[in-house]
Amino acid sequence: MSAFSSMDIGRTGVGFAHHWMDTVAHNLANANTLTSPDGEPFRAMHAVARPNQDGPFAQSGSGVHLAAQIEREGDAPMNYDPGHPLANEDGLVAGPVMDMAGMMTDLMIAQRHYQANLQTVKSARESYQAALRLGQ
């Protein structure tokens, strides 16, 4: 491990949390996306983190990376809206496949994850700067 490994580990967490928040924001932006019942509905994506296995953090198992993005499975909710241009002959349109409460919870957790990792980087930087001042 290098002298700056805590900064590097925190950096990987910040990067993943940033991507996680972007993914949730994309999902929330499509919360009102409707499609025809015979079309493919919008499906929320979920970011999956995995520990780093390669590189400088392999020995400690520290740091994370984006391993995959998984689409939410399930049937689209059908909404009755006969005046909508995508409605079928029964007046139904398909909504997005998403759990809005789950998305809001993910957003809060991702934000806390981002803040905690950013604080780790800031604290490590301050510690290294204090150590450098001791040598003056």
C-alpha positions as CSV (number, residue, x, y, z in Angstrom):
1,M,0.0,0.0,0.0
2,S,1.2,3.5,-0.8
3,A,1.4,6.4,1.7
4,F,-1.6,7.9,-0.1
5,S,-3.8,4.8,-0.2
6,S,-6.5,6.2,2.0
7,M,-6.9,9.0,-0.5
8,D,-7.0,6.6,-3.4
9,I,-9.5,4.3,-1.7
10,G,-11.8,7.3,-0.9
11,R,-11.4,8.5,-4.5
12,T,-12.8,5.2,-5.8
13,G,-15.8,5.5,-3.4
14,V,-16.4,9.1,-4.5
15,G,-16.3,7.9,-8.2
16,F,-18.8,5.1,-7.6
17,A,-21.1,7.3,-5.6
18,H,-21.1,9.9,-8.4
19,H,-22.0,7.3,-11.0
20,W,-24.7,5.9,-8.6
21,M,-26.3,9.4,-8.2
22,D,-26.2,9.9,-12.0
23,T,-27.9,6.6,-12.5
24,V,-30.6,7.4,-10.0
25,A,-31.1,10.9,-11.5
26,H,-31.5,9.4,-14.9
27,N,-34.2,7.0,-13.5
28,L,-36.0,9.9,-11.7
29,A,-35.9,12.0,-14.9
30,N,-37.9,9.2,-16.6
31,A,-40.4,8.7,-13.9
32,N,-43.2,9.9,-16.1
33,T,-42.1,8.2,-19.3
34,L,-45.1,6.4,-20.9
35,T,-45.1,3.9,-23.7
36,S,-47.7,2.0,-25.6
37,P,-48.7,-1.3,-24.0
38,D,-47.1,-3.3,-26.7
39,G,-43.8,-1.4,-26.5
40,E,-40.9,-1.8,-24.1
41,P,-41.3,0.4,-21.1
42,F,-38.6,2.4,-19.4
43,R,-36.8,0.2,-16.9
44,A,-34.9,1.7,-14.0
45,M,-31.2,0.9,-13.8
46,H,-29.3,0.0,-10.7
47,A,-25.5,0.4,-10.2
48,V,-23.6,-2.5,-8.8
49,A,-20.3,-2.0,-6.9
50,R,-17.6,-4.6,-6.6
51,P,-14.3,-4.5,-4.6
52,N,-11.3,-3.8,-6.7
53,Q,-9.4,-7.0,-7.5
54,D,-6.7,-5.5,-9.7
55,G,-4.3,-2.7,-9.2
56,P,-2.8,-1.1,-6.1
57,F,-5.7,-2.0,-3.8
58,A,-5.8,-5.8,-4.5
59,Q,-3.8,-6.8,-1.4
60,S,-6.1,-4.9,1.0
61,G,-9.3,-5.5,-0.9
62,S,-10.1,-1.8,-0.6
63,G,-11.7,0.5,-3.1
64,V,-14.6,-0.2,-5.4
65,H,-15.6,0.1,-9.0
66,L,-18.7,0.0,-11.1
67,A,-19.2,-3.7,-11.9
68,A,-22.5,-3.6,-13.7
69,Q,-25.8,-1.8,-14.3
70,I,-28.8,-4.0,-13.9
71,E,-32.3,-3.2,-15.4
72,R,-35.2,-3.6,-13.0
73,E,-37.4,-6.6,-14.0
74,G,-41.1,-6.9,-13.8
75,D,-44.2,-5.9,-15.7
76,A,-45.0,-2.2,-16.5
77,P,-47.9,-0.7,-14.6
78,M,-50.8,0.1,-16.9
79,N,-52.5,3.5,-16.6
80,Y,-55.9,4.4,-18.0
81,D,-55.5,7.5,-20.2
82,P,-57.7,7.2,-23.3
83,G,-56.7,10.6,-24.6
84,H,-53.0,9.9,-24.6
85,P,-51.5,9.4,-28.2
86,L,-49.8,6.1,-27.2
87,A,-53.0,4.6,-25.6
88,N,-54.2,1.3,-27.1
89,E,-57.8,0.6,-28.0
90,D,-58.7,0.0,-24.3
91,G,-57.2,3.5,-23.4
92,L,-54.2,2.0,-21.5
93,V,-50.6,3.2,-21.6
94,A,-47.6,1.5,-19.9
95,G,-45.7,3.4,-17.2
96,P,-42.1,3.0,-16.2
97,V,-40.8,-0.1,-14.3
98,M,-39.5,1.7,-11.3
99,D,-39.9,1.9,-7.5
100,M,-40.0,5.7,-6.8
101,A,-39.6,5.3,-3.1
102,G,-36.7,3.0,-3.6
103,M,-35.1,5.5,-6.0
104,M,-35.4,8.3,-3.5
105,T,-33.9,6.0,-0.8
106,D,-31.0,5.1,-3.2
107,L,-30.4,8.8,-3.9
108,M,-30.1,9.6,-0.2
109,I,-27.8,6.6,0.4
110,A,-25.6,7.5,-2.6
111,Q,-25.4,11.1,-1.4
112,R,-24.3,10.0,2.1
113,H,-21.8,7.6,0.5
114,Y,-20.4,10.4,-1.6
115,Q,-20.1,12.7,1.4
116,A,-18.4,10.1,3.6
117,N,-15.8,9.2,1.0
118,L,-15.2,12.8,0.1
119,Q,-14.6,13.5,3.8
120,T,-12.2,10.6,3.9
121,V,-10.2,12.1,1.1
122,K,-10.2,15.6,2.8
123,S,-9.1,14.1,6.2
124,A,-6.3,12.2,4.6
125,R,-5.1,15.3,2.7
126,E,-5.2,17.3,5.9
127,S,-3.2,14.6,7.7
128,Y,-0.6,14.5,5.0
129,Q,-0.3,18.2,5.0
130,A,0.1,18.3,8.8
131,A,2.9,15.7,8.5
132,L,4.7,17.8,5.9
133,R,4.5,20.8,8.2
134,L,6.2,18.8,11.0
135,G,9.3,18.5,8.8
136,Q,9.7,22.2,8.3
